[in-house]
Amino acid sequence: MSAADQVPVNSGFAAKTPAMDVLGDVDLSGKTAIVTGGYSGIGLEVVRALASRGARVIVPVRTPAKAAENLAGVEGDIRTEAMDLADLASVRQFAERVASDLTSLDLLINNAGIMACPESRVGPGWESQFGVNHMGHFALTKALLPLLAKAAAPRVVALSSTGHKISDVLWDDMEFRTTHYDKWVAYGQAKTANALFANGLSRRLRASGGLAFAVHPGGIFTPLQRHLPKEEMMALGWLGDDGEPSELAKAGFKTPAEGASTTVWAATSPLLMGKPGVYCEDCDIARPTEVGSPTARFKGVDAHASNDESAERLWAISEKLLAEA
């Protein structure tokens, strides 16, 4: 894929259409989905929407008590399994348990993530945002590829963000070994990696008729902001002087149910057939960023996040990192 593939298909849905409305009368009976981060924020709304249409949903959980509390009121065929994206052994064990129980996997929603957190290391020493947001999901998806290949038309959705505009992958020092750590640059790199991952995965699903997409869900107040002090959110314009959502945030931010809509659209829409690896936002394929326009900071996909060569380069590096872990 390339910028030429980033052409909206006019889905008919608005940016703030709730996920349930996007699904409409879609029947997911007999389908199985895995949703990481599916017990909080937009992930919880994705689970609610998919289960409401008959899908069997498996939610990997790092904190079982919190998951049980949050999922208690969600109706449908939902089960939880222990997993921590920061722990590769945990990821492998989760995949093994799932593989022993399922014959195929229809939907994998790589939704979980961390944002703008203090510098820390996970796995064999990976910078945590790259390690959790990208490498944890890379390891999970690799382990589940045999199950995805057995589904009729599997789809994988990777949650990226407009944060990808902050930074390309830091190809010479993606683990911040010598580069000064900047939590937002690290987040931007991870979100670019998520978009490139969907691009690369789309080619690896082709033989089984599968598709992969990257999704920007929109601005949403969720636990993702837990590492941001109130003062920083005020400086960003997200909160007013009173500590409440600013007028800017009220106008532009989505509810979790609205934030889940592009994910479920990418997971189910027939309009995306033959559109492998594209980056989506507001329930449609995003346009390439209009450099220099007033919307360039928060709309569209930058060239560095929709580049086939970069996607293959990242895939090769990720394979090597995983093999060495």
C-alpha positions as CSV (number, residue, x, y, z in Angstrom):
1,M,0.0,0.0,0.0
2,S,1.0,3.6,-0.3
3,A,-0.5,7.1,0.0
4,A,-2.4,6.3,-3.2
5,D,-4.3,3.7,-1.4
6,Q,-5.5,6.1,1.3
7,V,-8.7,7.0,-0.4
8,P,-12.0,7.4,1.7
9,V,-14.8,5.0,0.7
10,N,-17.6,7.2,2.1
11,S,-18.8,4.8,4.7
12,G,-21.9,6.9,5.5
13,F,-21.0,7.1,9.2
14,A,-20.0,10.3,11.1
15,A,-16.9,10.7,13.2
16,K,-18.9,10.4,16.4
17,T,-21.3,7.5,15.4
18,P,-21.4,5.1,18.3
19,A,-20.0,1.6,17.7
20,M,-23.3,-0.1,18.1
21,D,-24.8,2.0,15.3
22,V,-21.8,1.3,13.1
23,L,-22.4,-2.4,13.5
24,G,-26.1,-2.1,12.8
25,D,-27.6,-5.5,12.0
26,V,-24.2,-7.2,11.4
27,D,-24.4,-10.8,12.6
28,L,-21.2,-12.1,14.2
29,S,-22.6,-15.4,15.4
30,G,-20.0,-18.2,15.1
31,K,-17.2,-15.7,15.0
32,T,-14.4,-15.5,17.6
33,A,-12.6,-12.3,18.5
34,I,-9.7,-11.5,20.8
35,V,-9.6,-7.9,22.1
36,T,-6.5,-6.8,24.1
37,G,-7.3,-4.1,26.6
38,G,-10.9,-5.1,26.3
39,Y,-11.9,-4.3,29.9
40,S,-11.2,-0.6,29.9
41,G,-11.9,2.6,27.8
42,I,-12.6,2.0,24.1
43,G,-11.6,-1.6,24.3
44,L,-14.5,-2.3,26.7
45,E,-16.9,-0.7,24.2
46,V,-15.4,-2.8,21.4
47,V,-16.1,-5.9,23.4
48,R,-19.6,-4.8,24.2
49,A,-20.4,-4.1,20.6
50,L,-18.9,-7.3,19.2
51,A,-20.5,-9.5,21.8
52,S,-23.9,-7.8,21.3
53,R,-23.8,-9.1,17.7
54,G,-23.1,-12.7,18.7
55,A,-19.3,-12.9,18.6
56,R,-17.5,-15.0,21.2
57,V,-15.0,-12.6,22.7
58,I,-11.8,-13.5,24.6
59,V,-10.3,-10.7,26.6
60,P,-6.6,-11.0,27.8
61,V,-6.3,-9.4,31.2
62,R,-3.4,-8.2,33.4
63,T,-5.6,-7.3,36.4
64,P,-8.3,-10.0,36.8
65,A,-10.2,-8.1,39.6
66,K,-10.6,-5.0,37.5
67,A,-11.6,-6.9,34.4
68,A,-14.2,-8.8,36.3
69,E,-15.7,-5.6,37.7
70,N,-15.7,-3.7,34.4
71,L,-17.1,-6.6,32.3
72,A,-19.7,-7.6,34.9
73,G,-22.5,-5.7,33.1
74,V,-21.6,-6.6,29.6
75,E,-23.9,-9.2,28.0
76,G,-22.7,-11.9,25.7
77,D,-20.3,-14.8,25.3
78,I,-17.2,-13.2,26.9
79,R,-14.4,-14.8,28.8
80,T,-11.1,-13.6,30.2
81,E,-7.6,-15.1,30.1
82,A,-4.5,-14.0,31.9
83,M,-1.9,-12.1,29.8
84,D,0.5,-9.2,30.2
85,L,1.8,-7.7,27.0
86,A,5.0,-6.6,28.8
87,D,5.8,-10.3,29.6
88,L,6.6,-12.4,26.5
89,A,6.3,-15.7,28.5
90,S,2.8,-14.6,29.5
91,V,2.0,-13.8,25.8
92,R,3.2,-17.2,24.7
93,Q,1.2,-19.0,27.4
94,F,-1.9,-17.1,26.5
95,A,-1.6,-18.0,22.8
96,E,-1.0,-21.7,23.7
97,R,-4.1,-21.8,25.8
98,V,-6.2,-20.2,23.1
99,A,-4.8,-22.5,20.5
100,S,-5.7,-25.5,22.5
101,D,-9.3,-24.3,22.7
102,L,-10.0,-22.8,19.3
103,T,-10.0,-24.1,15.8
104,S,-9.7,-20.7,14.2
105,L,-9.7,-17.0,15.0
106,D,-11.7,-14.5,13.1
107,L,-10.9,-11.1,14.7
108,L,-7.8,-9.9,16.5
109,I,-8.1,-6.4,17.9
110,N,-4.8,-5.1,19.2
111,N,-6.3,-2.4,21.3
112,A,-4.3,-2.2,24.5
113,G,-1.6,0.4,25.0
114,I,0.2,2.8,27.2
115,M,0.9,6.5,26.5
116,A,3.4,9.1,27.5
117,C,4.7,7.2,30.5
118,P,7.9,7.7,32.4
119,E,10.9,5.9,31.0
120,S,11.0,2.2,31.9
121,R,12.0,-1.1,30.3
122,V,10.1,-4.3,29.6
123,G,11.0,-7.7,28.2
124,P,14.7,-7.9,27.5
125,G,15.1,-4.2,28.0
126,W,12.9,-2.6,25.3
127,E,11.6,0.9,25.9
128,S,8.2,0.3,27.5
129,Q,5.9,2.1,25.0
130,F,7.6,0.4,22.0
131,G,7.7,-2.9,24.0
132,V,4.1,-3.0,25.0
133,N,2.3,-1.2,22.2
134,H,4.3,-2.8,19.4
135,M,6.5,-5.7,20.4
136,G,3.9,-7.3,22.8
137,H,1.3,-7.2,20.1
138,F,3.8,-8.3,17.4
139,A,4.6,-11.4,19.6
140,L,0.9,-12.1,20.2
141,T,-0.1,-11.8,16.6
142,K,2.8,-14.0,15.4
143,A,1.7,-16.7,17.9
144,L,-1.9,-16.5,16.7
145,L,-1.2,-16.5,12.9
146,P,-1.9,-20.2,12.6
147,L,-5.4,-19.7,14.1
148,L,-6.0,-16.6,11.9
149,A,-5.0,-18.6,8.8
150,K,-7.7,-21.1,9.5
151,A,-10.5,-18.6,9.6
152,A,-12.5,-17.8,6.4
153,A,-11.7,-14.1,6.2
154,P,-9.8,-13.0,9.3
155,R,-9.2,-9.4,10.2
156,V,-6.6,-7.8,12.5
157,V,-7.0,-4.3,13.7
158,A,-4.0,-2.4,15.2
159,L,-4.8,0.7,17.2
160,S,-2.5,3.5,16.1
161,S,-3.1,7.2,16.7
162,T,-2.7,10.6,15.4
163,G,0.3,10.5,17.7
164,H,2.2,8.8,14.9
165,K,2.7,12.3,13.5
166,I,5.0,13.1,16.4
167,S,7.8,10.7,15.2
168,D,8.8,8.2,12.7
169,V,10.5,5.0,14.0
170,L,13.8,6.0,15.5
171,W,15.6,3.5,13.2
172,D,19.1,4.1,14.7
173,D,18.0,4.1,18.4
174,M,14.4,2.9,18.8
175,E,15.1,1.7,22.3
176,F,16.4,5.1,23.5
177,R,19.8,3.7,24.4
178,T,21.7,6.9,23.5
179,T,18.9,9.3,22.5
180,H,17.4,11.4,25.3
181,Y,14.1,9.9,26.4
182,D,11.1,12.0,25.5
183,K,7.8,10.3,26.5
184,W,5.9,11.8,23.5
185,V,8.5,10.9,20.9
186,A,8.5,7.4,22.3
187,Y,4.7,7.3,22.1
188,G,4.8,8.7,18.5
189,Q,7.3,6.0,17.5
190,A,5.1,3.3,19.0
191,K,2.0,4.5,17.2
192,T,3.9,4.7,13.9
193,A,5.1,1.2,14.5
194,N,1.5,0.1,15.0
195,A,0.5,1.5,11.6
196,L,3.5,0.0,9.9
197,F,2.7,-3.4,11.6
198,A,-0.8,-3.4,10.0
199,N,0.8,-2.6,6.7
200,G,3.3,-5.5,6.9
201,L,0.8,-7.9,8.4
202,S,-1.6,-7.4,5.5
203,R,0.8,-9.0,3.1
204,R,1.3,-12.0,5.5
205,L,-2.5,-12.6,5.7
206,R,-3.0,-12.4,1.9
207,A,-2.7,-16.2,1.4
208,S,-5.6,-16.9,3.8
209,G,-7.8,-14.1,2.5
210,G,-7.1,-12.0,5.7
211,L,-6.9,-8.3,6.1
212,A,-5.1,-6.0,8.6
213,F,-5.8,-2.3,9.2
214,A,-4.5,0.5,11.4
215,V,-7.0,2.7,13.3
216,H,-6.9,6.1,14.9
217,P,-9.8,6.0,17.3
218,G,-9.9,9.8,17.9
219,G,-9.3,11.8,21.1
220,I,-11.0,10.2,24.1
221,F,-10.7,10.6,27.8
222,T,-9.8,7.1,29.0
223,P,-7.4,5.5,31.5
224,L,-4.8,5.9,28.7
225,Q,-4.1,9.4,30.1
226,R,-3.3,8.0,33.6
227,H,0.4,9.0,33.3
228,L,-0.4,12.7,32.4
229,P,-0.6,15.2,35.3
230,K,-3.6,17.6,35.2
231,E,-1.3,20.5,34.6
232,E,0.0,18.9,31.4
233,M,-3.5,18.2,30.1
234,M,-4.3,21.8,30.8
235,A,-1.3,22.9,28.8
236,L,-2.3,20.7,25.9
237,G,-5.7,22.3,25.9
238,W,-7.6,19.2,27.0
239,L,-8.6,20.6,30.3
240,G,-9.7,24.1,31.3
241,D,-8.5,26.1,34.2
242,D,-11.2,24.4,36.4
243,G,-9.7,21.0,35.6
244,E,-12.8,20.0,33.6
245,P,-12.8,19.1,29.8
246,S,-12.1,22.3,27.8
247,E,-14.5,23.6,25.1
248,L,-11.9,22.3,22.6
249,A,-12.0,18.9,24.1
250,K,-15.8,18.9,24.3
251,A,-16.1,19.7,20.6
252,G,-13.4,17.3,19.3
253,F,-13.1,14.5,21.8
254,K,-15.3,11.4,21.5
255,T,-17.0,9.2,24.1
256,P,-15.5,5.7,24.5
257,A,-18.5,4.3,22.6
258,E,-17.8,6.7,19.7
259,G,-14.1,6.0,20.0
260,A,-14.7,2.3,19.5
261,S,-16.6,2.9,16.2
262,T,-13.7,3.0,13.8
263,T,-12.3,-0.2,15.3
264,V,-15.5,-2.2,14.8
265,W,-16.0,-0.6,11.4
266,A,-12.5,-1.8,10.3
267,A,-13.2,-5.2,11.8
268,T,-16.4,-5.8,9.9
269,S,-17.1,-3.4,6.9
270,P,-17.3,-4.9,3.5
271,L,-16.2,-1.6,2.1
272,L,-12.6,-2.5,3.1
273,M,-12.4,-5.6,1.0
274,G,-9.4,-5.3,-1.3
275,K,-8.0,-2.4,0.9
276,P,-5.2,-4.2,2.8
277,G,-3.1,-2.4,5.3
278,V,-4.8,1.0,5.1
279,Y,-5.0,3.5,8.0
280,C,-8.5,4.4,9.1
281,E,-10.0,7.2,11.1
282,D,-13.6,8.5,11.7
283,C,-15.1,5.3,10.3
284,D,-13.4,5.6,6.9
285,I,-10.1,5.3,5.2
286,A,-8.0,8.3,6.1
287,R,-6.6,10.6,3.5
288,P,-2.8,11.3,3.3
289,T,-1.9,14.2,5.6
290,E,-2.3,17.6,3.8
291,V,1.1,19.0,4.8
292,G,0.8,22.6,5.8
293,S,-3.0,22.6,6.2
294,P,-4.7,23.6,9.5
295,T,-5.7,19.9,10.0
296,A,-2.3,18.4,9.4
297,R,-1.7,17.9,13.2
298,F,-4.7,15.8,13.8
299,K,-6.1,14.5,10.5
300,G,-4.8,12.1,7.9
301,V,-1.9,9.6,7.9
302,D,1.7,10.8,7.4
303,A,3.8,9.3,4.7
304,H,6.2,7.7,7.2
305,A,3.4,5.6,8.7
306,S,2.1,4.3,5.4
307,N,5.3,3.2,3.7
308,D,5.7,-0.4,2.5
309,E,9.5,-0.4,2.7
310,S,9.4,0.9,6.2
311,A,6.8,-1.7,7.2
312,E,9.0,-4.5,5.9
313,R,12.1,-3.0,7.6
314,L,10.3,-2.8,10.9
315,W,8.9,-6.4,10.5
316,A,12.5,-7.7,10.0
317,I,13.8,-5.8,13.0
318,S,10.8,-7.0,15.1
319,E,11.4,-10.6,14.1
320,K,15.1,-10.3,15.2
321,L,14.2,-8.6,18.5
322,L,11.7,-11.3,19.2
323,A,14.1,-14.1,18.4
324,E,16.7,-12.5,20.7
325,A,14.4,-12.0,23.6
